[in-house]
Amino acid sequence: MKKILIVDDEKITLKMTQHILASKYETICAISGKEAVEVYKHERPDMILTDLHMPGMSGFELQNTLQEQYAEHIPVMFMTADEDEETEGKGFEAGAVDFIRKPFRADVLLKRIENILKNVEKIQGLKAAAENDPMTGLLNKASSQVEIGNMCRESSGVLMMIDLDSFKLVNDIYGHSMGDKILIRFAEIIRSAIRTNDIAGRMGGDEFIAFCQNVLSEEIIAEKTRYINEELLKSAKEFMGDDMNIPLGASIGAVLAPEEGTDFLTLYKKADKALYTVKQNGKHGYCMFVPEEKEENDKGSVATNIGQEMMILGERNKGRGAYALPMEQFKIIYRFLARMEDNYQQDNRFVIFTVETEDENASVSKLTEKFYETVCSSLRGSDVVSLNGKNRVEALLLESEQINCDMVIERILSNWKNNSESQNCKITYEMEIVK
């Protein structure tokens, strides 16, 4: 039921107007403009029906006061016994939605209010359509910046950049309709991970953002990250089957306000930097923004026991799939395994995949990157993968006998066939024991 605030210093008129409206609307009454300001603060009615001429604060002054305080369109209808057309014109210039002259008929008052509220609903619907992302229902990029910008200036909390990892593989392997399902579900998971008074939006593609008020604990951010990743994996398997092996997950870069700033752009850049750190360290986790000077201090810190040293050395934010490394680091792993082979005779295999294409319109480097993603998602967490040049993907398969390696390569090539780009290229491979 819509809520209407009735304001009139004449108690008889106030009671009569309330009696007319009570059958269709929830009504709240105030006998002065000053009282109406307080009532509006707590009740937030859908519209205001106010007498124009009141002692202390007129209807015009009431409207202007509320507009200044709340910076939003407040539908106000004036009641007046004044026959002066200039008064009416002044009211419309000030933003009034309608006038009704006393004494008024009950049916006329009800009809006018009904029309006002219908128009307000229509305007609000158009505003929501302009502010929201049409697919997910979250705020769009522009609205996210405005709403989160307002919130982080006024309250403490955490700004989180939330990125959907490996989403492109969903579109490539299962099609864009499945990709849309995952995006919609991901938005629902984000919405369920925050409270109703927090804000979430879609910045575009597979990148989302959220601001959680009064959340200053890293443990809470870690818990939200765990929840989002668990729910996403559950939904992905529900949609694509239990054999789905795409390393879908969420990476989160977080920054605290007001410690690191109170304006949107400053916080956004810092959260994005933290997100990049997650992406470079295995994905599917979170990272808090750390100022550069603190990072330098942390680098010089010395662990006081073996447990702390293991935490410093250990891999954080472990993701699923192969351990993806730059070529320089891949070489170090290869050389270490070659030394291991000299002493322990383990079956560690080295595989080189070569990507070739005869399609002049296709980029071999882009095809190789897509194949590289397929290889990463098809291998175990103990295997190691790297890109080498424009058309080679290299892998280390740890403790794998020949028959198992053949099955692994068959799985990689089978998964690659599901990619829409696979028809544009040819994949060849060579395999040897690391030595």
N, C-alpha and C positions, 0 to 999 in steps of 0.2 A: 504494500500500500504506500502510495506517495505521501510525503510529509510536507506540510505547508505551515510556515510561520506567519501568524496574523499579528499585526502591530497596529494598535489604535489606543489613544489616550482616553477615548470615550468608552466606558465599560459596557454600556448598553449596545453600542454598535459592535464592539468586540464579541460579546456573547451571541448576538444575532448572527454575525458572520460565521462564527464557529459552529453554530447550530446548523446553518445551511450546508457547510462543507463536511461536517462530521460523518455523514452517511457514506461518503465516497473516499475521504482522505483522512489520514492521521493529522491532527492539528495541534500546534503549540501556540500559546498566546504570550504576548508581551505588551505592557502598557506604555512603553517609552522606547525611543531609539537606543538609549544607553543599555536598557535591559535586553533589547533585541540583539545587540552586538554580543553579549554574553551568551544568550540562548543559542545564537547561530554557531558559536564556537564549539558548543557541546553537542548540539543536535544535528547540525549540517543538513538543513531541510532541502527539499528539491526546488522550492520556490518561496518567495516572500510576497505577501499581500499586505501592504502598509498604507496607513493614512498619510497623506502628503503634508498636512500642516499639523505639527505637534510641538509642544513647548520643549525647550532644551535642545532637541535634535530633530530636524525635519526629516521627511521621507527622503529628500534629495541627499541630505547629509548622511543619513543611514546608509544609503546605497553607495555613496562615495567612500565612506569609511570601510565598508566591507570589501569593496573592490580593491582598495589600497592594501588592506591587510592580507587578502587571499589571492590577489592577482589572477582571478579566474572569473569567467562569465557567470554572474548570479542572476537568474531570472527574477525580476521585480515587477510587480503590478501595483500601481498607485490607486488608492481610493481618495476621492476628493469631492467636495461640494462646490468647488471653484468652477465657474463657467468660463473663465478667461482662456481663450485658445492659445495665448502665448505661454501660459503655464504648461499646457499639454505639450506644446512644441519643445519647451525647455526640458521637459521630462524625457521625451524621446531622444533628444540630443545627448542627454546624460546616460542613456542606455536602457531606459525602461522598456519593457516588452509590451505593456498595454496600460490603459487608463479605464477606470469605471467610475461613473459619477453617482454620488449618494443623492437620494436613496436609490438602491438598485433592486431589480427583481432577482429572485433566487435562481430561476432557470437561466437567466442571462449570465450571471456570475459563474455558475457551474460550467456553462458552455465555453466561456472565455478561458477559464482555467484549464479545461480539458484541451483546448486548442494549443495553449501555451506549452503544456507538458508534452503534447505530441510533437511539437516542433523542437523542444529541447531534446527529446529522445532521438529524433532524426539527426540533429546536429551532433549529438554525442556519438551516434553510430558512424557518421561520416568522419568524425575526429578519430575514433578508434581505428577505422579502416586506414586512415592516413598514418597513424602512429605505429600500428602493429605489423609485424612480418606476416604476410598472408599464409605462409605454409605452416609455421609453428605456433602462431598466436602470441609469441613473445614480442616485446618492443623491437622495432626495427633499429637500424644503426643510428639514424638521426635522433630518434626519440630516446634511445639508450643514453646517448651523450648528454642530452638535456636533463633527463630524470636523474641519472646517476650523478651528473654534475651538481645538481641541486642538493642531492642527498649527502654527498661527500663534503660539501661545504658546511653542512649543518650538523652532521653527526659523525661519530667515530665508527670504524668498521673495517672490513676487508674488501678490496676490489679484486675479483678473480677473472683472469682471462682463461677461458675453457676451450680447448681445441680437441676436435674429434680426430684421433689418430687413425691413419690408414683408410680413411673413408673413401678415397678414390678407388680403391680396390673393389669396394662394394658395387659402385657404378660400373666398373670395367667387367666384373665377373658376373654379377647378378642383374645388372641393368638399372636404369635410372628410377624406375618405379620402386624398386627395392631400396635404392638410396634415399628416396623421399620418405619411405616408411621409417628408415633408421633415423633420419633427421627429426621427424615428428616425435618419435619415441624418445630420442635423446633430449629434446626440449622438455618433454613431460618429466623425464628423470631429473633434469636440472631444477624444474619447478618444484618437484617433490623434495629436493634436497635442501631447499631454502624455505624461509617462513613467508607468510602472506605479506608481511610489511617490508620484505626485501624486494629487490628489483632484479629481473633477468631479461636479457635481450639477445638478439642474433645480430652479429656484426656483419655477417655475410658468409656464404658458403658453409664451411664446417667450423666456423669460429663463433663462439658465444661469449657472453660477459655476464657477470653478476656482482651485485654489491650487497653484502650482508651487514646490517647495522649491529654495532656493539659486539661483533665477533673479533676478538683480539688474540685468541688462543690458537697456536699452531696445531694443537691436538684436534681441535674442531675442524680445521681445514683438512687435516690428514684423514679424519673420519669421513668428511664429505667426499673427498677424493676416492676413498675406498668404496663408499656406497655407490657413487656414480659409475665406477668401473665395474663393480659386480653386477649392478642392474643392467648396464649396457651389454655385458657379455651374455647375461640370461636372455635378454630380448633378442640379441643377434642370433642366438641358437634357436630361439623360438621361431623366428622369421625364416632363417636360412638352413636350419637343420643342425643336429648335433655334430655333424662332420665338418661344419664351417671352420676353416682354419685361418681366416683373415685376422691379423693381430689388431682387432678393433679395441680401442681404449680411449681414455680421456687424459690429456695432459693439462695441468693447471699452473699458471703463474699467478702468484698472489702478492699483494702489497697492502700495507696497513695505512689507514688514514686516521688521524691527521699527521702521524709521525713522518710520513714520506710525502706529504703534500695534501692540499685541500681542493685542488682544481682537477678536472677530469683528465686533461691532456697529460699533465705531469704523472698522475697515477697510472694512466693507461700505458705510457712508455715504460714505466718501471715494471708493471705487471707483464708487459710483453717481453722485457728483458729476462725476467724470471722464467717465463714460458719457454724461451729459447734455451735456457739452461736445462730444463726438463727434456726438451727434444734432443739435446746433445748427449743425454745420459740415460737412454733407454726408454723414454716415454712412459705413459701409463702411470704417472705419479704427479707430485706437486713440488714446487720450489717457492720459498719466500724470497722476495727481493732483498738483497743485501747491498748496502752502499759500498762503493769501490774501496774506500779507506778501511772499512771493516773486513772486506775480503782480503786485503793485503795483510791486516793484522792476523786474520785467521790462518793465512798461509804460513806465518812465522810461528804459530803455536805448536807446542810439542806435546804429544800424548803422554799421560802420566802412567798408563798401564797398558797391558797387551789388549784388553778389551776395547779401550778407546782407540788404540792404533788400528785394530781390525775394522772399527767403524769408519775411520778416516780412509783406509785403503779400500774398503768394500764398495761394491757397486750399489748405488741407490736407484730406486725407481725401476727395478727390473721389469722388462717387458717380456711378452711372449714371442716365440720365434727365434731365429738365429741371432747371434751377437754380431751386429753390423758395425764395422770399423773402417776408418780411413785406411788407405793402402799402406801408409808408413807404419801404423800400428799393427796392421795385418801381417806385415813382414816380420815384426818382432815375435808375434805368436807363432808364425811358421818356423822361425829359427829355433825357438824354444822347443817346439814339438820335434824338430829334427834332432836336437840333442837328446830328448827323451827317447827317441827311436833307437839311438845308439846304445842306450843302456837297458831299455825295458822291452824292446821289440813289440811295441804296440801297433795295432792296425789303424793308424790315422791316415786318411786319404785326402789327397789334394785334387780338386776338380777345377778345370777352366771351362767356362761356357763362353762361346763366341756367338755374337748376334750379327746376322747379315741380312741385308735387304736389297731387292732389285727395284723397289718402288721409289721412283725419283721424288715423289711428293712426301715420302716418309723420312723422318729424322732418325738415323740410327742411334744417336745418343739418347733421344727420348724413349725409343723402343727398349734400349738397354736398361734405362732407369726403371721402366715398368716391369721388365723381366726380373730385374734385381729385387723389386718389391715382392714379386711372386716367390723368388728363391728364399728370401728372408722369412716369409710367412709359412713356407712349406717345410722348414727345417726345425731341429730341436734347439732349445736354449743353449745347449753345450756346443753347437756348431758355430763356425765363424764365417762371415761373408764380407766381401768388399768389392767395390767397383774399381776396375783398372782400365783407364782410358775410355774411349768413346763406345767400345763395343764388346768389352769383356767383363764377365762376372766371375770372381774366384771364390772358392769355398773350401773350408777345412772341415772334414767330417771325422769327428773324434771317435776312436775305438769302434770302427765300422768294418765288418768283413765285406768281401766283394759282393756276396749275394744281397746283403742289406743295402749296400751302396747302390746297386742296380735298382732295387725297389724304390729307394729315395729319389733317384734321378727320374725314374718313371713317374713318380708322384709329382715332381716339379713340372715335368713336361705336360702331364695331364692337366694340372692346374692352369698352366699357361695357355693351353688350348681353349680354356673357358674365357680367356681375355679376348676382347673384340679386336685387339691389335695383333694377335698372334698370326693372322693370315698374311700380314704384311712383311713377315720376316722368317728366316730360317735359323734354328738353333742347333749348333754342333757342340760337342764336348769331348774333353780328354780327361783321363783320371789315372793317377799314380799313387803309390804309397809314399808318404812323407819320409824323406831320407836325406 
